[in-house]
Amino acid sequence: MKALTWQGINELAVKKVPDPHLQNTHDVILRVRRSVACGSDLHLLGGYIPAMEKGDVIGHEFIGDVVETGSGVQKLHVGDRVAVSSFMACGKCWYCKQELYSLCDNANTNPAITEALWGHAAGGCFGYSHAMGGNAGAHAEYIRVPYADGTAFVVPDSVADDRAVFASDAGPTGWMGADRGGVKEGDVVAVWGAGAVGQVAARASELLGASRVIIIDRFPERLALAGQFSEGVETLDYSQVDVDDALREMSGGRGPDVCIEAVGMEAHSEGVQNAYDQVKQQLRLQTDRTTAAREAIYSCRKGGSVFLLGVFGGVVDKFPLGAMMNKGLTVRGAQMHGPRYIPMLLERMARGELRTELFGTHVMPLADAPKGYELFKEKKDGCVRPVFVP
């Protein structure tokens, strides 16, 4: 079959790779209908995630049709159209029983790397390096899905492919930021990053009762998208305003109740600090650029909540630990707990509450995926997300 493969830093190619096959009784094989490039995939492309090997198939956000099932699969059948959580879940370990699915003890079959990096192993993710299990990714014609009963969910007939595909990763990731960030009725919420994940976090905050939601970015087309995807979201262009001053003015002088960071390890900023962070990251004196995370911590009101949705890999410079402690903040983060949210999100998509097809600005054949990634990385032609059709 054909698949998009990682060939080295900033080098992708569509190649022929072996077809997947059932390896365990809990597996299914899917024919991929749609896959999407995620912002965190750009970290793979840039060489910031360890344990990539030449020829690895990438991609972790997808939907497909079941074409083969293992003997132990009970909930899925051949012909089902399913959305698949980017992080797989065994459903039986202690973490899965706590609905902390991206921390599944059984899904990552190569735990040593992340145990060394973080003290404990993370769960298993599709197409996201051998540190996350070495699972083949979804930018392909077919894919093996382990632990299928807990990882793949049947899509309602009324939800079109171009909407449903974002239930795989961007939808649950963004919703988790609002949910686990503790958004409640009447809150003022600020979201850093107007990509697909940030857009869902902002919309989720609205639906959870926030009185005011502000999304922060610098690309006009992404800020404009916020007005299409959500009902009352306000926007700030951080290249034009002082974000902290603006947020205080918009929140009665206190700062937002909940701040959601949806940017990650390659955050951009204005001024000399951007160059400083870039140099330190390129020299590997730090692994991540954390401008958005720092702003969220500084801007959040005293006693407020900060949730980190963006992917971070290791150690950082200038982390405002003093602000976090002395302001009494609750700071949380996680890879997304997909099975906790996907069924609910599919229902909301069916009711028209989440029109996620708006994110798929460039739909193209899988053969054009390297071009799609170029548009996505360079933010060309108003690209929010490229969607690939095998």
VEXRO-531339 format. One record per atom (N, C-alpha, C): residue in one letter; x, y, z. Coordinates in steps of 0.001 Angstrom, whole numbers, padded with zeros to 6 digits, always signed. Example, Ala and Ser with C-alpha at 12.3 -4.5 7.8 and 13.67 -1.06 7.14 Angstrom:
BEGIN
A+013190-005690+007800;A+012300-004500+007800;A+013200-003300+007800;S+012850-002250+007080;S+013670-001060+007140;S+012900+000030+007870;
! end
This chain:
BEGIN
M+000848-001187+000000;M+000000+000000+000000;M+000887+001242+000000;K+000275+002404-000259;K+000997+003670-000230;K+000749+004381+001101;A+001799+005082+001559;A+001697+005789+002836;A+002681+006948+002828;L+002389+007955+003674;L+003298+009084+003840;L+004329+008729+004900;T+005595+008812+004541;T+006662+008384+005437;T+007594+009534+005791;W+008126+009443+007011;W+009148+010377+007493;W+010490+009904+006993;Q+011195+010753+006248;Q+012474+010386+005654;Q+013655+011091+006325;G+013364+012004+007225;G+014384+012797+007891;G+013803+014161+008216;I+014602+015008+008845;I+014106+016323+009253;I+013665+017117+008024;N+012414+017572+008071;N+011792+018354+006996;N+011773+017608+005660;E+011658+016297+005729;E+011620+015496+004499;E+010563+014405+004633;L+009531+014486+003803;L+008460+013507+003761;L+008336+012954+002351;A+007867+011717+002227;A+007674+011126+000905;A+006590+010060+000978;V+005770+009991-000080;V+004791+008910-000209;V+005514+007708-000809;K+005475+006592-000081;K+006194+005382-000484;K+005271+004171-000386;K+005688+003085-001017;K+005026+001808-000814;K+005559+001174+000465;V+004652+000722+001324;V+005015+000072+002580;V+004190-001212+002704;P+004594-002142+003559;P+003816-003380+003711;P+002401-003109+004208;D+001453-003903+003744;D+000085-003809+004251;D+000053-004230+005713;P-000805-003605+006525;P-000932-004037+007918;P-001664-005369+008012;H-001460-006080+009106;H-002176-007323+009346;H-002498-007447+010822;L-003481-008269+011134;L-003863-008490+012519;L-002695-009109+013275;Q-002389-008549+014446;Q-001315-009090+015277;Q-001824-009639+016604;N-002996-009154+017031;N-003590-009603+018288;N-005096-009743+018113;T-005708-010446+019030;T-007142-010704+018897;T-007977-009440+019043;H-007410-008401+019665;H-008172-007163+019884;H-007973-006148+018759;D-007269-006514+017689;D-007004-005609+016565;D-008157-005564+015575;V-008250-004437+014845;V-008992-004392+013587;V-008100-003744+012539;I-008408-004027+011277;I-007776-003348+010153;I-008806-002406+009545;L-008390-001156+009325;L-009265-000157+008708;L-008760+000205+007320;R-009710+000461+006427;R-009409+001200+005201;R-009607+002667+005527;V-008553+003447+005430;V-008614+004847+005832;V-009456+005644+004829;R-010420+006416+005348;R-011250+007283+004515;R-010701+008710+004462;R-010282+009206+005611;R-009709+010551+005726;R-008640+010514+006819;S-007563+011256+006612;S-006608+011527+007686;S-006233+013003+007617;V-005787+013537+008757;V-005539+014976+008870;V-004152+015204+009445;A-003448+016209+008941;A-002188+016642+009548;A-002503+017459+010783;C-001862+017108+011894;C-002055+017807+013168;C-000854+018695+013438;G-001074+019777+014194;G+000030+020660+014524;G+001174+019942+015219;S+000856+018938+016036;S+001925+018207+016715;S+002751+017370+015740;D+002198+017032+014567;D+002994+016336+013546;D+004139+017204+013043;L+003968+018515+013104;L+005050+019405+012665;L+006277+019281+013567;H+006068+018884+014821;H+007218+018658+015704;H+008033+017454+015229;L+007350+016451+014677;L+008059+015311+014074;L+008857+015778+012869;L+008208+016582+012050;L+008839+017057+010827;L+010085+017873+011138;G+010037+018678+012185;G+011160+019529+012547;G+012255+018836+013333;G+012054+017574+013692;G+013078+016834+014409;G+013095+017063+015900;Y+011994+017560+016475;Y+011961+017873+017896;Y+011482+016710+018760;I+010956+015665+018145;I+010489+014486+018873;I+011498+013367+018671;P+011996+012757+019742;P+013011+011711+019595;P+012428+010407+019058;A+013313+009535+018634;A+012971+008146+018294;A+012166+008008+017010;M+012343+008931+016069;M+011824+008727+014721;M+012855+007947+013900;E+012371+007093+013012;E+013243+006325+012131;E+012819+006525+010685;K+013791+006555+009799;K+013495+006743+008386;K+012519+005670+007907;G+011466+006107+007225;G+010451+005194+006729;G+009234+005059+007615;D+009243+005677+008821;D+008077+005616+009701;D+006874+006286+009041;V+005723+005627+009120;V+004468+006197+008614;V+003878+007084+009710;I+003572+008338+009379;I+003070+009278+010367;I+001566+009494+010196;G+000997+010310+011099;G-000432+010626+011053;G-001185+009928+012171;H-001990+010701+012933;H-002710+010100+014059;H-004160+010573+014170;E-004656+011278+013188;E-006032+011807+013240;E-006765+011287+012013;F-007776+010379+012202;F-008303+009682+011025;F-009642+009003+011311;I-010328+008691+010222;I-011500+007816+010254;I-011339+006772+009162;G-012066+005667+009302;G-011956+004620+008300;G-013046+003584+008437;D-013034+002627+007508;D-013994+001530+007494;D-013317+000252+007980;V-013992-000472+008852;V-013464-001749+009330;V-013530-002775+008198;V-012379-003385+007893;V-012347-004409+006840;V-011974-005782+007380;E-011448-005836+008617;E-011088-007122+009214;E-011044-006932+010731;T-011502-007954+011469;T-011510-007874+012925;T-010840-009088+013533;G-010172-008853+014672;G-009635-009962+015442;G-010736-010713+016158;S-010440-011920+016584;S-011462-012784+017186;S-011977-012248+018515;G-011206-011370+019174;G-011633-010844+020462;G-012407-009548+020389;V-012570-008992+019198;V-013281-007714+019045;V-014788-007960+019146;Q-015454-007223+020027;Q-016872-007455+020277;Q-017781-006317+019825;K-017281-005081+019826;K-018143-003930+019571;K-018160-003482+018115;L-017197-003901+017333;L-017068-003432+015952;L-017248-004585+014981;H-017710-004212+013772;H-017968-005220+012750;H-017469-004727+011401;V-017182-005661+010524;V-016758-005300+009173;V-017818-004396+008549;G-017360-003294+007969;G-018254-002322+007352;G-018546-001114+008212;D-018251-001174+009515;D-018478-000014+010377;D-017554+001139+009971;R-018113+002346+009956;R-017307+003563+009761;R-016991+004122+011137;V-015705+004281+011434;V-015321+004614+012796;V-014363+005799+012835;A-014464+006578+013924;A-013462+007575+014277;A-012565+006957+015332;V-011266+007166+015203;V-010298+006471+016039;V-009549+007466+016912;S-009494+007187+018210;S-008719+008009+019126;S-007241+007932+018756;S-006564+009074+018730;S-005143+009061+018380;S-004322+008308+019416;F-004753+008347+020685;F-004147+007532+021738;F-005042+006322+021978;M-004457+005151+021873;M-005229+003924+022041;M-005357+003569+023516;A-006400+002802+023843;A-006699+002502+025242;A-007119+001046+025386;C-006448+000336+026308;C-006786-001074+026526;C-008128-001234+027214;G-008527-000217+027997;G-009803-000262+028692;G-009804-001060+029977;K-008682-001682+030330;K-008654-002582+031486;K-007679-002158+032582;C-006659-001374+032251;C-005653-001005+033255;C-006222+000043+034212;W-005462+000341+035281;W-005927+001297+036287;W-006208+002658+035666;Y-005339+003122+034757;Y-005501+004453+034172;Y-006733+004520+033276;C-006964+003491+032489;C-008167+003487+031654;C-009431+003485+032506;K-009393+002768+033631;K-010571+002750+034501;K-010824+004103+035156;Q-009769+004945+035246;Q-009935+006318+035739;Q-010244+007296+034612;E-010437+006804+033396;E-010684+007591+032187;E-009501+008488+031831;L-008307+008072+032219;L-007064+008766+031851;L-006412+007969+030723;Y-007091+007940+029589;Y-006782+006959+028554;Y-005417+007157+027898;S-004949+008399+027781;S-003649+008594+027135;S-002497+008145+028022;L-002810+007713+029250;L-001803+007194+030180;L-001882+005674+030293;C-002614+005033+029389;C-002814+003578+029405;C-001492+002842+029622;D-001499+001913+030576;D-000293+001166+030920;D+000081+000101+029894;N-000856-000264+029013;N-000616-001388+028112;N-000429-001008+026649;A-000820+000206+026274;A-000851+000548+024853;A+000521+000880+024279;N+001440+001368+025101;N+002784+001701+024608;N+003676+000485+024797;T+004012-000161+023697;T+004809-001386+023763;T+006309-001105+023815;N+006678+000175+023875;N+008097+000543+023940;N+008265+001635+024993;P+008036+001320+026266;P+007939+002362+027295;P+009263+002929+027778;A+010394+002301+027467;A+011664+002686+028102;A+012052+004133+027808;I+011784+004620+026585;I+012222+005964+026204;I+011513+007018+027044;T+010193+006934+027136;T+009466+007959+027887;T+009625+007772+029395;E+009895+006562+029843;E+010226+006391+031259;E+011497+007163+031602;A+012476+007113+030693;A+013723+007844+030925;A+013512+009354+030836;L+012648+009803+029911;L+012411+011233+029718;L+011573+011845+030841;W+010535+011144+031248;W+009503+011746+032095;W+009278+011030+033422;G+009979+009947+033663;G+009791+009218+034913;G+008786+008095+034824;H+007821+008221+033929;H+006833+007172+033663;H+006585+007133+032157;A+006083+006021+031668;A+005765+005905+030246;A+004402+006503+029948;A+004333+007228+028840;A+003034+007670+028322;A+002356+006506+027618;G+001141+006748+027128;G+000422+005710+026407;G+000930+005559+024986;G+000211+004775+024201;G+000591+004523+022817;G-000217+005365+021860;C+000481+005984+020902;C-000156+006869+019919;C+000157+006368+018518;F-000743+006600+017591;F-000502+006236+016198;F+000495+007200+015557;G+001460+006653+014837;G+002323+007452+013979;G+003097+008535+014672;Y+003489+008326+015938;Y+004143+009408+016667;Y+005411+008936+017354;S+006288+008333+016596;S+007634+007949+017012;S+007628+006648+017809;H+008803+006072+017908;H+008968+004829+018658;H+008908+005070+020162;A+009030+006313+020593;A+008844+006635+022006;A+007401+006442+022432;M+006474+006560+021497;M+005053+006381+021777;M+004550+005040+021259;G+005446+004083+021115;G+005036+002731+020766;G+005433+002263+019387;G+005853+003182+018515;G+006270+002782+017176;G+005139+002275+016298;N+003917+002732+016546;N+002767+002284+015762;N+002713+003004+014421;A+002432+002271+013364;A+002295+002884+012037;A+001155+003891+012058;G+001337+004986+011308;G+000380+006071+011316;G-000712+005933+010278;A-001547+006990+010212;A-002808+006946+009473;A-002748+007594+008102;H-001622+008244+007745;H-001518+008785+006392;H-001173+007630+005455;A-002145+006777+005252;A-001932+005516+004547;A-003271+005021+004013;E-003212+003976+003212;E-004449+003404+002681;E-005137+002510+003701;Y-004347+001834+004531;Y-004887+000941+005561;Y-004085+001127+006843;I-004690+000761+007987;I-004010+000887+009268;I-004524-000181+010230;R-003616-000674+011072;R-003999-001583+012158;R-004340-000761+013392;V-005469-001084+014020;V-005908-000405+015241;V-005920-001410+016383;P-004941-001351+017312;P-004986-002224+018491;P-006078-001771+019467;Y-006459-002674+020352;Y-007464-002371+021383;Y-008671-001657+020775;A-009162-002218+019690;A-010149-001518+018865;A-011445-001216+019612;D-011873-002125+020495;D-013139-001889+021190;D-013110-000635+022052;G-011933-000266+022556;G-011830+000922+023393;G-011257+002126+022694;T-010887+001973+021413;T-010156+003029+020715;T-010905+003576+019508;A-011791+002782+018907;A-012523+003189+017704;A-014018+003247+017999;F-014703+004256+017420;F-016099+004520+017749;F-016903+004736+016466;V-018045+004058+016380;V-018874+004117+015179;V-019405+005534+014991;V-019291+006038+013767;V-019726+007389+013423;V-021195+007353+013002;P-022037+008219+013547;P-023441+008271+013105;P-023539+008542+011603;D-024522+007955+010965;D-024687+008109+009515;D-024834+009565+009105;S-025394+010394+009991;S-025667+011787+009637;S-024427+012680+009677;V-023300+012167+010166;V-022087+012973+010286;V-021161+012653+009119;A-020925+013642+008271;A-020094+013443+007082;A-018630+013234+007466;D-017889+012593+006564;D-016476+012290+006811;D-015677+013525+007190;D-015873+014619+006454;D-015034+015804+006657;D-015299+016482+007993;R-016431+016175+008613;R-016701+016634+009975;R-016209+015611+010987;A-016509+014348+010733;A-016219+013287+011699;A-014733+013092+011945;V-013899+013353+010940;V-012467+013077+011101;V-011863+013872+012250;F-012427+015024+012565;F-011874+015838+013650;F-012350+015381+015027;A-013193+014336+015069;A-013511+013696+016342;A-012387+012779+016803;S-011431+012532+015936;S-010334+011623+016252;S-009327+012239+017210;D-008992+013534+017002;D-007935+014125+017828;D-008200+015587+018182;A-008379+016459+017199;A-008548+017881+017497;A-009762+018125+018380;G-010864+017425+018100;G-012074+017601+018891;G-011889+017222+020346;P-011484+015978+020640;P-011305+015612+022048;P-010178+016362+022740;T-009131+016728+022006;T-008054+017487+022634;T-008571+018856+023074;G-009219+019571+022180;G-009735+020885+022525;G-010780+020836+023624;W-011692+019871+023538;W-012739+019776+024564;W-012129+019472+025920;M-011102+018626+025940;M-010441+018292+027195;M-009877+019537+027876;G-009343+020484+027081;G-008790+021703+027672;G-009817+022470+028460;A-011038+022570+027923;A-012101+023275+028634;A-012618+022459+029811;D-012793+021170+029603;D-013328+020302+030647;D-012359+020159+031812;R-011126+019736+031519;R-010145+019504+032579;R-009567+020821+033109;G-009713+021888+032316;G-009334+023198+032820;G-010334+023766+033806;G-011503+023127+033898;G-012492+023513+034901;G-013395+024655+034502;V-013618+024863+033204;V-014504+025949+032778;V-015906+025717+033333;K-016475+026780+033913;K-017822+026681+034477;K-018629+027920+034113;E-019883+027876+034467;E-020823+028959+034145;E-020264+030306+034605;G-020232+031272+033666;G-019837+032627+033992;G-018359+032929+033890;D-017524+031939+033628;D-016077+032156+033564;D-015674+033006+032362;V-014555+033719+032519;V-013845+034325+031397;V-012707+033381+031031;V-012649+033010+029760;V-011678+032015+029290;V-010840+032626+028178;A-009529+032416+028242;A-008617+032819+027166;A-007946+031590+026603;V-007862+031533+025276;V-007260+030394+024576;V-006133+030905+023700;W-004937+030386+023899;W-003789+030738+023061;W-003705+029742+021916;G-003842+030236+020674;G-003771+029391+019492;G-005122+029212+018841;A-005245+029660+017568;A-006520+029583+016858;A-006504+028517+015777;G-005670+027486+015968;G-005764+026303+015127;G-006980+025486+015510;A-007092+024293+014948;A-008281+023478+015182;A-008479+023163+016663;V-007408+022822+017381;V-007537+022477+018798;V-007993+023689+019611;G-007374+024834+019377;G-007781+026037+020092;G-009209+026438+019781;Q-009620+026264+018523;Q-010997+026594+018143;Q-012001+025721+018905;V-011699+024417+019024;V-012612+023538+019758;V-012604+023878+021246;A-011433+024200+021797;A-011375+024590+023206;A-012240+025816+023467;A-012198+026786+022550;A-013007+027992+022698;A-014496+027673+022581;R-014855+026864+021601;R-016267+026503+021415;R-016775+025678+022599;A-015949+024758+023086;A-016337+023970+024259;A-016570+024874+025459;S-015719+025887+025628;S-015891+026815+026742;S-017234+027530+026650;E-017600+027933+025436;E-018925+028536+025228;E-020031+027589+025660;L-019949+026346+025163;L-021010+025381+025419;L-021070+024978+026894;L-019959+025137+027615;L-019933+024830+029049;L-020342+026020+029910;G-020681+027153+029269;G-021280+028259+030006;G-020403+029457+030263;A-019208+029524+029680;A-018355+030696+029888;A-019072+031963+029431;S-018880+033035+030172;S-019532+034295+029828;S-018770+035051+028753;R-017461+034810+028667;R-016643+035505+027682;R-015484+034589+027303;V-015250+034434+026006;V-014171+033576+025509;V-013346+034381+024525;I-012034+034411+024753;I-011115+035177+023905;I-010074+034219+023343;I-009856+034279+022036;I-008867+033420+021393;I-007752+034299+020827;I-006510+033852+020980;I-005325+034681+020716;I-004475+034030+019634;D-004145+034790+018589;D-003317+034286+017487;D-002816+035498+016724;R-002116+035256+015599;R-001662+036380+014784;R-002031+036241+013317;F-002602+035090+012921;F-002962+034883+011517;F-004409+035315+011292;P-004640+036293+010411;P-005999+036832+010230;P-007031+035777+009853;E-006649+034820+008990;E-007617+033819+008553;E-008041+032908+009704;R-007146+032647+010642;R-007502+031816+011795;R-008357+032588+012790;L-008044+033850+012978;L-008881+034674+013850;L-010273+034850+013252;A-010353+034980+011932;A-011656+035084+011276;A-012449+033782+011412;L-011749+032646+011368;L-012413+031357+011505;L-013126+031225+012845;A-012571+031845+013889;A-013197+031779+015208;A-014627+032307+015168;G-014854+033338+014375;G-016191+033900+014263;G-017149+033012+013503;Q-016618+032146+012638;Q-017462+031211+011894;Q-017776+029956+012713;F-016779+029481+013457;F-016934+028211+014166;F-017710+028369+015465;S-017551+029502+016127;S-018205+029732+017411;S-019184+030894+017293;E-019967+031110+018341;E-021027+032116+018287;E-020574+033479+018796;G-019878+033514+019920;G-019544+034803+020508;G-018096+034957+020896;V-017219+034162+020320;V-015805+034228+020667;V-015206+035545+020185;E-014410+036177+021043;E-013672+037383+020685;E-012229+037018+020372;T-011535+037887+019652;T-010187+037563+019212;T-009203+038678+019565;L-007947+038264+019765;L-006842+039204+019951;L-005702+038807+019029;D-005144+039767+018305;D-003955+039566+017487;D-002749+039988+018323;Y-001966+039003+018765;Y-000896+039325+019708;Y+000224+040140+019090;S+000242+040232+017754;S+001238+041089+017108;S+000820+042549+017115;Q-000427+042826+017506;Q-000949+044187+017461;Q-001285+044771+018828;V-001449+043912+019852;V-001850+044403+021173;V-000986+043759+022248;D-000963+044373+023413;D-000380+043749+024586;D-001429+042804+025165;V-001174+041516+025050;V-002189+040521+025396;V-002587+040615+026863;D-001621+040745+027749;D-001938+040780+029175;D-002802+041988+029513;D-002452+043153+028988;D-003258+044350+029239;D-004679+044167+028721;A-004795+043617+027503;A-006117+043441+026903;A-006965+042460+027709;L-006355+041367+028158;L-007116+040375+028900;L-007576+040911+030249;R-006755+041720+030886;R-007175+042316+032159;R-008363+043250+031949;E-008303+044022+030878;E-009403+044936+030580;E-010690+044173+030290;M-010566+042999+029692;M-011735+042214+029300;M-012252+041341+030432;S-011579+041372+031578;S-011972+040484+032679;S-012085+041229+034003;G-012476+042483+033965;G-012684+043241+035183;G-011413+043529+035962;G-010269+043505+035261;G-009002+043811+035900;G-008311+042627+036560;R-008976+041472+036630;R-008407+040326+037345;R-007530+039442+036463;G-007914+039280+035212;G-007337+038257+034353;G-008331+037130+034166;P-008167+036302+033124;P-009118+035213+032865;P-009161+034204+034008;D-010328+033595+034192;D-010482+032526+035182;D-009780+031253+034736;V-009854+030975+033435;V-009228+029780+032862;V-008426+030195+031636;C-007172+029753+031571;C-006310+030002+030417;C-005918+028662+029800;I-006143+028529+028499;I-005882+027268+027803;I-004806+027499+026757;E-003697+026799+026883;E-002579+026903+025944;E-002732+025816+024889;A-002887+026200+023624;A-003091+025240+022533;A-002087+025487+021411;V-000831+025696+021778;V+000219+026014+020805;V+001316+024962+020822;G+001978+024786+021982;G+002983+023738+022096;G+004404+024223+021956;M+005293+023294+021647;M+006736+023477+021805;M+007396+024386+020775;E+006663+024820+019755;E+007251+025717+018762;E+006524+027051+018742;A+006150+027542+019917;A+005402+028787+020012;A+006215+029961+019470;H+005515+030849+018775;H+006112+032074+018231;H+005771+033227+019156;S+006623+034239+019163;S+006335+035443+019934;S+006902+036655+019205;E+006602+037823+019696;E+007123+039055+019131;E+008401+039475+019871;G+009290+040164+019180;G+010435+040774+019840;G+011612+039842+020040;V+012543+040287+020872;V+013821+039607+021033;V+013676+038254+021707;Q+012633+038070+022535;Q+012503+036791+023212;Q+012249+035648+022230;N+011643+035935+021072;N+011428+034892+020077;N+012768+034380+019550;A+013680+035299+019222;A+015001+034900+018753;A+015757+034137+019838;Y+015645+034611+021078;Y+016306+033954+022202;Y+015848+032502+022335;D+014517+032305+022320;D+013987+030951+022455;D+014356+030075+021263;Q+014332+030657+020058;Q+014689+029899+018858;Q+016124+029389+018948;V+017037+030265+019311;V+018456+029874+019385;V+018658+028779+020423;K+018053+028931+021586;K+018235+027936+022640;K+017649+026587+022233;Q+016533+026611+021501;Q+015959+025346+021058;Q+016821+024683+019991;Q+017302+025468+019035;Q+018118+024897+017970;Q+019438+024347+018506;L+019977+024963+019544;L+021213+024475+020162;L+020938+023372+021179;R+019654+022994+021334;R+019220+021967+022284;R+019596+022307+023725;L+019675+023614+024015;L+019818+024061+025391;L+018476+024049+026104;Q+017420+023997+025328;Q+016086+023691+025817;Q+015382+022932+024700;T+014407+022119+025035;T+013733+021333+023998;T+012487+022015+023461;D+011961+023002+024176;D+010666+023567+023827;D+010677+025087+023954;R+009896+025746+023069;R+009666+027182+023194;R+008291+027376+023829;T+008249+028067+024952;T+007032+028063+025768;T+006409+029439+025929;T+006523+030280+024920;T+005978+031630+025022;T+004514+031637+025434;A+003695+030828+024752;A+002260+030840+025041;A+001976+030344+026458;A+002699+029316+026890;A+002498+028802+028249;A+002871+029848+029288;R+003980+030562+029059;R+004380+031615+029996;R+003324+032707+030059;E+002833+033140+028895;E+001812+034189+028874;E+000555+033749+029616;A+000155+032488+029412;A-001050+031994+030067;A-000908+032035+031578;I+000260+031649+032083;I+000492+031651+033533;I+000527+033080+034074;Y+001192+033987+033380;Y+001267+035375+033843;Y-000097+036069+033776;S-000892+035764+032752;S-002154+036475+032551;S-003293+035929+033388;C-003234+034671+033770;C-004330+034046+034515;C-004545+034779+035846;R-005798+034908+036234;R-006092+035572+037510;R-005534+034749+038669;K-005361+035390+039816;K-004949+034686+041024;K-005973+033599+041355;G-005472+032421+041668;G-006360+031315+042002;G-007034+030682+040811;G-006614+031062+039581;G-007230+030537+038376;G-006644+029206+037938;S-007014+028813+036725;S-006639+027498+036193;S-005981+027657+034829;V-004876+026947+034623;V-004179+026917+033333;V-004121+025483+032858;F-004516+025257+031618;F-004411+023910+031052;F-003531+023957+029817;L-002531+023051+029760;L-001582+022976+028646;L-002007+021867+027699;L-002511+022267+026530;L-002914+021312+025499;L-001809+021070+024480;G-000969+022069+024236;G+000092+021914+023259;G+001073+020839+023687;V+001693+020172+022707;V+002632+019097+023003;V+003993+019680+023394;F+004529+019192+024505;F+005869+019559+024960;F+006678+018287+025162;G+007996+018393+024922;G+008794+017184+024905;G+009729+016978+026072;G+010263+018068+026641;G+011293+017854+027635;G+011442+018978+028625;V+012530+019736+028523;V+012847+020764+029513;V+012828+022144+028852;V+012492+023164+029668;V+012332+024505+029126;V+013052+025516+030005;D+013294+026686+029422;D+013929+027803+030112;D+012854+028830+030473;K+013109+029589+031512;K+012244+030707+031909;K+010808+030278+032212;F+010645+029095+032803;F+009299+028697+033205;F+008931+029435+034487;P+007798+030122+034526;P+007482+031016+035655;P+006929+030274+036862;L+007759+029470+037480;L+007341+028675+038623;L+006902+029565+039787;G+007584+030701+039971;G+007203+031606+041055;G+005808+032159+040877;A+005463+032543+039640;A+004116+033046+039380;A+003078+031962+039628;M+003365+030763+039175;M+002427+029656+039352;M+002142+029404+040831;M+003213+029380+041642;M+003054+029063+043068;M+002438+030226+043842;N+002978+031416+043658;N+002541+032547+044475;N+001151+033056+044098;K+000728+032820+042861;K-000624+033207+042465;K-001650+032127+042794;G-001190+030986+043282;G-002126+029927+043659;G-002820+029294+042473;L-002108+029140+041354;L-002715+028604+040143;L-002811+027075+040182;T-003802+026562+039513;T-003874+025141+039199;T-003412+024973+037758;V-002309+024288+037560;V-001757+024083+036219;V-001797+022592+035896;R-002465+022261+034805;R-002605+020863+034407;R-002238+020723+032938;G-002048+019504+032521;G-001797+019212+031119;G-002020+017742+030875;A-002155+017353+029609;A-002318+015937+029272;A-002314+015779+027759;Q-001906+014617+027308;Q-002305+014183+025981;Q-003786+013812+026075;M-004450+013836+024940;M-005916+013777+025017;M-006440+012375+025380;H-007466+012392+026235;H-008125+011167+026679;H-009304+010880+025731;G-008988+010451+024514;G-009973+010363+023449;G-011250+009620+023781;P-011170+008372+024282;P-012410+007624+024527;P-013341+008297+025533;R-012826+009185+026333;R-013648+009920+027303;R-014587+010895+026611;Y-014214+011378+025417;Y-014940+012475+024773;Y-015521+012137+023399;I-014938+011198+022675;I-015319+011006+021273;I-016800+010683+021093;P-017391+009744+021845;P-018829+009487+021629;P-019694+010737+021810;M-019416+011525+022851;M-020165+012757+023085;M-019958+013753+021955;L-018727+013864+021456;L-018448+014807+020379;L-019162+014412+019097;L-019216+013129+018801;L-019935+012678+017608;L-021417+013025+017706;E-021986+012921+018903;E-023383+013318+019085;E-023555+014818+018869;R-022640+015615+019374;R-022723+017067+019171;R-022528+017425+017705;M-021647+016708+017020;M-021474+016928+015586;M-022774+016620+014842;A-023446+015536+015236;A-024713+015168+014590;A-025778+016244+014814;R-025722+016949+015964;R-026688+018015+016255;R-026279+019356+015649;G-025127+019417+015014;G-024687+020653+014375;G-024003+021623+015314;E-023622+021194+016514;E-022982+022090+017476;E-021499+022297+017188;L-020886+021362+016465;L-019457+021432+016159;L-019266+021218+014652;R-019110+022304+013923;R-018975+022229+012459;R-017481+022157+012100;T-016873+021068+012501;T-015420+020934+012406;T-014909+020812+010980;E-015788+020585+010026;E-015336+020545+008627;E-014719+021880+008197;L-015019+022952+008931;L-014437+024255+008610;L-012913+024244+008740;F-012379+023331+009546;F-010930+023286+009733;F-010206+022708+008518;G-010874+021847+007772;G-010246+021155+006645;G-010199+022042+005414;T-009325+023027+005437;T-009292+024029+004370;T-008704+023502+003062;H-007925+022421+003131;H-007271+021892+001934;H-007441+020377+001909;V-008395+019897+001117;V-008642+018466+000959;V-007935+018011-000309;M-007103+016970-000188;M-006258+016570-001322;M-005966+015077-001275;P-005553+014507-002397;P-005192+013087-002403;P-003981+012824-001515;L-003889+011601-001007;L-002740+011220-000186;L-001430+011437-000936;A-001452+011270-002253;A-000233+011459-003046;A+000326+012869-002924;D-000534+013830-002574;D-000098+015224-002445;D+000208+015613-001001;A+000292+014631-000100;A+000480+014935+001317;A+001745+015746+001611;P+002893+015491+000956;P+004050+016350+001237;P+003771+017823+000949;K+003034+018098-000128;K+002660+019470-000434;K+001712+020022+000633;G+000787+019172+001099;G-000127+019599+002144;G+000597+019983+003418;Y+001616+019212+003752;Y+002402+019542+004947;Y+003188+020835+004762;E+003652+021090+003557;E+004360+022354+003305;E+003425+023541+003507;L+002208+023445+002960;L+001228+024513+003141;L+000910+024715+004617;F+000772+023607+005327;F+000416+023640+006743;F+001535+024250+007578;K+002749+023798+007363;K+003867+024288+008158;K+004142+025766+007914;E+004077+026172+006655;E+004409+027560+006299;E+003214+028486+006392;K+002043+027942+006773;K+000802+028734+006875;K+000509+029446+005561;K+000687+028719+004443;K+000435+029283+003123;K-001024+029089+002721;D-001505+029982+001866;D-002812+029844+001238;D-003931+029678+002272;G-003758+030292+003448;G-004791+030205+004478;G-005021+028813+005027;C-004014+027962+004985;C-004177+026565+005404;C-004329+026472+006916;V-005454+025933+007366;V-005655+025616+008775;V-005310+024143+009022;R-005882+023254+008222;R-005528+021835+008270;R-005656+021230+006863;P-004673+020456+006407;P-004853+019664+005204;P-005465+018309+005555;V-006397+017867+004720;V-007068+016584+004873;V-006689+015708+003690;F-006273+014473+003959;F-005788+013579+002911;F-006778+012452+002665;V-007040+012194+001392;V-007967+011142+000969;V-007181+010078+000227;P-007029+008875+000799;P-006258+007830+000109;P-006925+007417-001211;
! end
